[in-house]
Amino acid sequence: MPLGPIITDTFGSELPIRIRAYDGTDVGPRHARTTLILGSPDALTRMIMAPGDVGLARAYVTGDIRIEGDIYEALELRHALPGGRLSASQMRSLVRQVKLRDLRWLPPPSEEYHGWIRSHTRRSDASAISHHYDVSNDFYRFVLGPSLTYSCAVFDSPADSLEEAQENKHGLICAKLGLRPGMRLLDVGCGWGSMMLHAVRHHQVTAVGVTISQNQADLAKKRVAEEGLADKIDIRLQDYRDVDDGPFDAISSIGMFEHVGLKRLEQYFAKMVDLLEPGGRLLNHAISRTESPKDRVIRRRDFVQRYVFPDGELHEVGRVVTALQDVGLEVRHVENLREHYALTLRRWVANLEENWESAVLEVGEGRAKVWRLYMAASAVNFEANHLHIDQIVAVKTPSSGRASVSLRPVWS
């Protein structure tokens, strides 16, 4: 049976892109800007052996599926796969094409993670963080640009450059934390140090930054030294659970909370309470998910889990607010920035594509493909309101009840 009828049965007759296959099949708009190429029967085998986004991702990362053109247009095919999975009838069609006797196990790409997931011990967290962040500092420069800031930027206008928007984000966080000269800031999951560099330059604070990524710690220390701020900023290769030299006047946690895990929420926020001065503020900046009955069972082995964030867990923002208040913090402000993350991710994808050859030389084509797919799909999910990114400001309110927050704060 030729692949053409199976493709149209799977994705519909009104294809958004062109699809070519190894058997000569060529369907879809003749003048389409984007073409998806099924290079061998192995593409179908992977889709059958690992139904859903994992099989499709494996085929893309290994090159069994190729995309020529705009990856966002290729992602439009997702509308034909509710939940990211083939239906029973679609699966039967594929099996008839490949024939069960020809199916064989294909090893997954080397980029796939095979360690323990979500135990959230110090050892498992370090392993998962290393998988994600200890890729290559140069690779992250290609993707993130000069700011080396791996979290949602804040745009005054869609026309803002990525660097302007990242500067806006750091300024917004400093304002929400109420930073003033002489304060002591803790940046949990400090990345390559960009938040602390901004806070020290613009608000004359001192800062401690902790990360469990060796690559991040090494480069952050180098950046701090190059700016002559080693006496103001202390970068540590340290788990947040091991920080014992509080109190701090303010704590920022930017893009790190996704690694904490549901079972550690109370422990995490209790630690933040212990490290804060009375009246001190915590800003928690994290991706969240919308809550629905099916979302309550978090998929453990999807594409993002296997390739990008092995330990990642996204929480509904109401749960996070409750967890903060359960440990005695007072939540004062919540802001959803999901459109901003879509804009940020699209700029990261553009950076990666612009630096594609250099990125491939640095980390290999497979890993570059993982990042291209992950970031483009994430941008689409933010745009579609499937993911949120929330900034929550909480205060360790003293027993007097005076939270030291303006009556009507304007963060700008």
C-alpha positions in Angstrom: 0.0 0.0 0.0 1.5 3.4 -1.0 2.1 5.9 1.8 0.0 8.7 0.2 -3.4 7.4 1.4 -2.0 6.7 4.8 -0.6 10.2 5.1 -3.9 11.9 4.1 -5.8 9.5 6.4 -3.5 10.5 9.2 -3.2 14.2 8.7 -6.2 15.0 6.5 -6.5 15.9 2.8 -5.9 19.7 3.5 -2.3 19.4 4.4 -0.6 22.6 5.7 2.8 21.6 4.3 4.1 19.2 1.6 5.1 15.6 2.6 7.5 13.5 0.6 8.3 9.9 1.4 10.9 7.2 0.6 8.4 5.3 -1.7 7.9 8.3 -4.0 4.8 9.7 -2.3 4.6 13.4 -2.7 1.4 15.0 -1.3 0.3 18.4 -0.1 0.4 22.0 -1.5 2.7 22.0 -4.5 4.1 25.5 -3.7 4.4 24.9 0.0 7.4 26.7 1.7 7.9 23.7 4.1 8.3 20.0 3.3 8.4 17.1 5.7 10.5 14.2 4.4 10.0 10.6 5.6 13.5 9.4 4.6 13.1 5.6 5.4 10.7 3.0 6.8 12.5 3.5 10.1 10.5 6.7 10.5 7.3 4.7 10.6 8.8 2.0 12.8 9.7 4.6 15.4 6.2 6.1 15.3 4.7 2.6 15.9 7.2 1.4 18.5 6.9 4.7 20.5 3.5 6.2 19.8 3.1 9.9 20.4 5.7 12.7 20.5 8.6 10.5 21.6 8.5 8.4 18.4 8.2 11.4 16.2 11.0 13.2 18.1 13.3 10.1 17.8 12.6 10.0 14.0 13.4 13.7 13.7 16.5 13.7 15.9 18.0 10.6 14.0 17.2 12.1 10.6 14.6 9.5 9.7 12.3 12.5 9.4 13.6 15.8 8.0 12.1 19.2 7.9 12.9 21.6 5.0 11.6 25.1 5.6 9.7 26.6 8.6 9.5 24.4 11.7 6.5 26.3 12.9 4.6 25.3 9.7 5.6 21.7 10.2 4.2 21.9 13.8 0.8 22.7 12.3 0.5 18.9 11.7 -0.1 18.6 15.5 -3.7 19.5 15.0 -4.3 16.2 13.3 -2.9 14.3 16.4 -5.0 15.1 19.5 -2.9 14.7 22.5 0.2 14.2 20.3 -0.7 10.6 19.6 -1.9 8.6 16.7 -5.5 7.2 16.9 -6.1 3.5 16.8 -7.2 3.6 13.2 -4.1 5.7 12.2 -1.9 3.2 14.0 -3.5 0.2 12.2 -2.8 1.9 8.9 0.9 2.4 9.8 1.2 -1.2 10.9 -0.3 -2.5 7.7 2.3 -0.4 5.8 5.3 -1.6 7.8 4.0 -5.1 8.4 4.4 -6.5 11.9 7.0 -9.1 10.8 9.3 -6.2 9.7 9.1 -4.3 13.0 12.3 -4.3 14.9 13.7 -2.4 17.9 15.6 0.7 16.9 18.0 2.2 19.6 16.9 5.7 20.6 19.2 8.6 19.9 22.2 9.1 22.2 20.6 12.5 23.2 17.9 10.7 25.1 18.2 10.7 28.9 18.2 7.4 30.7 18.8 8.3 34.4 16.5 8.4 37.3 13.6 10.8 36.9 11.8 12.8 39.6 13.3 11.3 42.7 14.7 14.8 43.3 17.6 13.7 45.5 20.7 15.8 45.4 22.3 13.2 43.2 19.4 12.8 40.7 18.9 16.6 40.5 22.6 17.1 39.7 22.4 14.4 37.0 19.3 15.9 35.4 20.7 19.5 35.6 24.0 18.4 34.1 22.1 16.7 31.2 20.4 20.0 30.4 22.8 22.7 31.2 26.3 21.2 30.9 25.9 20.9 27.2 28.2 23.7 26.1 28.5 27.3 27.2 29.2 28.3 23.6 26.1 26.5 22.4 24.0 28.5 24.9 25.6 31.7 23.6 24.5 30.8 20.1 20.9 30.4 21.3 20.5 33.0 24.1 22.7 35.8 22.7 25.0 38.0 24.7 22.8 38.3 27.8 23.2 34.5 28.5 19.8 34.6 30.1 17.8 31.4 29.9 14.4 32.5 31.0 11.4 34.5 29.7 12.2 38.0 28.7 9.8 40.9 29.2 8.8 43.0 26.1 7.6 46.5 26.1 6.8 45.9 22.5 7.1 42.9 20.1 9.7 45.0 18.3 12.1 45.0 21.2 15.3 43.2 20.8 16.0 40.1 22.9 18.7 41.9 24.8 16.4 44.9 25.6 13.7 42.5 26.7 16.1 40.6 29.0 17.2 43.8 30.5 13.6 44.7 31.1 13.0 41.4 32.8 15.9 41.9 35.2 14.8 45.4 36.0 11.2 44.2 36.6 12.4 41.6 39.1 14.7 44.0 40.9 11.7 46.4 41.2 9.4 43.7 42.5 12.0 42.6 45.1 12.4 46.3 46.2 16.2 46.1 45.9 18.1 49.0 47.5 21.8 49.7 48.1 23.4 47.5 50.8 20.8 44.7 50.5 21.9 41.1 50.3 20.3 39.0 47.4 20.2 35.3 46.9 19.7 34.1 43.3 18.7 30.4 43.4 19.6 28.6 40.2 21.7 31.6 39.1 22.6 30.3 35.6 25.4 32.3 34.1 25.0 35.2 36.6 23.1 37.7 34.5 20.5 38.6 37.2 23.1 39.3 39.8 25.3 41.3 37.5 22.3 43.5 36.7 21.3 43.8 40.4 24.8 44.8 41.6 25.3 47.3 38.7 22.0 49.0 39.0 21.1 48.6 42.7 24.4 48.3 44.5 23.5 45.1 46.4 25.7 42.2 47.2 24.7 38.8 45.9 25.1 35.1 46.3 24.3 32.8 43.4 23.9 29.1 43.6 23.7 26.5 40.8 24.4 22.8 40.5 25.7 23.1 36.9 29.5 23.1 36.8 29.5 24.8 33.4 27.3 27.6 34.6 29.3 28.1 37.8 32.6 28.3 35.9 31.4 30.8 33.3 29.4 32.9 35.9 32.6 33.3 38.0 34.5 34.3 34.9 31.9 37.0 33.9 31.9 38.3 37.5 35.7 38.6 37.6 35.8 40.3 34.2 33.5 43.0 35.5 35.5 43.5 38.6 32.6 42.4 40.9 34.2 39.4 42.6 33.9 41.3 46.0 30.2 41.8 45.4 29.0 38.5 43.9 29.7 35.1 45.3 29.0 32.2 42.8 28.7 28.8 44.3 28.4 25.3 42.9 25.8 24.4 45.6 22.4 22.8 46.0 19.8 25.3 47.4 19.2 22.8 50.3 22.8 23.4 51.5 22.7 27.2 51.7 23.2 28.0 55.4 24.4 31.6 55.6 21.2 33.5 55.6 19.4 35.7 56.2 19.0 37.5 52.9 16.9 40.6 52.2 15.6 39.2 48.9 15.6 35.9 47.0 15.1 35.5 43.3 14.3 32.1 41.8 14.2 32.5 38.0 13.6 29.4 35.8 14.8 27.0 38.5 11.5 26.1 40.2 10.6 23.7 37.3 13.4 21.4 38.7 12.2 21.3 42.3 9.5 18.7 41.9 6.0 18.3 43.5 7.3 16.2 46.4 9.8 18.9 47.3 7.5 22.0 47.1 7.1 22.4 50.9 10.7 21.7 51.6 11.8 24.2 49.0 9.6 27.1 50.1 10.3 26.3 53.8 14.0 26.7 53.0 13.3 30.0 51.3 11.4 31.2 54.5 14.4 30.2 56.7 16.8 32.2 54.4 14.7 35.4 54.3 14.9 38.3 56.7 11.5 39.3 58.2 10.0 41.6 55.7 12.1 40.1 52.9 10.7 39.2 49.5 10.8 36.1 47.3 10.2 36.3 43.6 9.4 32.9 42.0 9.5 33.0 38.2 8.4 29.7 36.7 6.6 27.9 33.9 3.2 26.6 35.0 0.5 24.5 33.4 -3.2 24.9 33.2 -5.1 22.5 35.4 -7.6 19.9 34.1 -8.5 16.4 35.2 -6.1 14.8 32.7 -3.3 17.2 33.5 -3.2 16.1 37.1 -1.4 12.9 36.0 1.9 14.4 34.7 3.4 12.4 31.8 6.7 11.1 32.9 8.2 9.9 29.6 7.2 12.4 26.9 9.6 14.2 24.6 10.5 17.0 27.0 11.1 14.5 29.8 13.3 12.3 27.8 15.4 14.9 25.9 15.2 18.3 27.6 14.1 18.4 31.3 14.5 14.9 32.7 13.3 16.1 36.2 10.9 18.8 35.1 7.5 19.2 36.7 5.2 22.0 36.0 2.6 23.0 38.6 -0.7 24.9 38.4 -0.2 28.4 39.7 -2.9 28.1 42.4 -1.1 25.1 43.9 2.1 27.2 44.0 0.3 30.1 45.8 -1.1 27.6 48.3 2.3 26.0 48.9 3.8 29.5 49.5 1.2 30.4 52.0 1.3 27.0 53.7 4.9 27.8 54.8 4.0 31.2 56.1 4.8 33.5 53.1 2.3 36.1 52.1 1.6 36.2 48.4 1.3 39.9 47.3 1.4 39.8 43.5 1.0 37.2 40.6 1.7 38.1 37.0 1.3 35.8 33.9 3.8 36.6 31.1 2.9 33.8 28.7 2.9 35.9 25.5 6.4 37.2 26.5 7.8 33.7 26.6 6.4 32.9 23.2 8.3 36.0 21.9 11.4 35.0 23.8 11.4 31.4 22.4 10.9 32.5 18.8 14.0 34.7 19.1 16.0 31.8 20.6 14.9 29.6 17.7 15.9 32.3 15.2 19.3 32.6 17.0 19.8 28.9 16.7 18.9 28.7 13.1 21.1 31.7 12.3 24.0 29.9 14.0 23.1 26.4 12.9 26.4 25.3 11.5 28.4 26.5 14.5 25.8 25.0 16.9 26.1 21.6 15.1 29.8 21.7 15.3 29.7 22.5 19.0 27.1 19.9 20.2 26.2 17.7 17.2 23.2 17.7 14.9 21.1 15.6 17.0 21.2 17.8 20.1 20.8 20.9 17.9 17.6 19.3 16.5 16.3 18.6 20.0 16.7 22.2 20.9 15.1 23.5 17.7 12.1 21.2 18.2 11.7 21.8 21.9 11.9 25.6 21.7 9.6 25.9 18.6 7.0 23.6 20.1 7.2 25.5 23.5 6.6 28.8 21.7 3.5 27.3 20.0 2.2 26.0 23.4 2.6 29.4 25.1 0.8 31.0 22.2 -2.0 28.5 22.4 -2.5 29.0 26.2 -1.3 25.5 27.0 1.5 26.8 29.1 1.9 29.9 31.4 4.9 31.6 32.9 4.2 33.3 36.3 6.0 35.7 38.5 4.9 35.4 42.1 6.0 37.9 44.7 5.7 36.7 48.3 6.8 38.4 51.5 7.9 37.0 54.8 5.6 39.3 56.7 6.7 40.1 60.3 4.4 39.5 63.2 3.6 43.2 63.2 1.8 42.6 60.0 3.7 45.4 58.2 4.8 43.8 54.9 6.9 46.8 53.7 5.1 46.8 50.3 3.5 49.9 48.7 -0.2 50.2 49.0 -0.6 50.0 45.2 2.8 48.9 43.8 3.7 49.9 40.2 6.5 47.7 39.0 6.5 49.1 35.4 
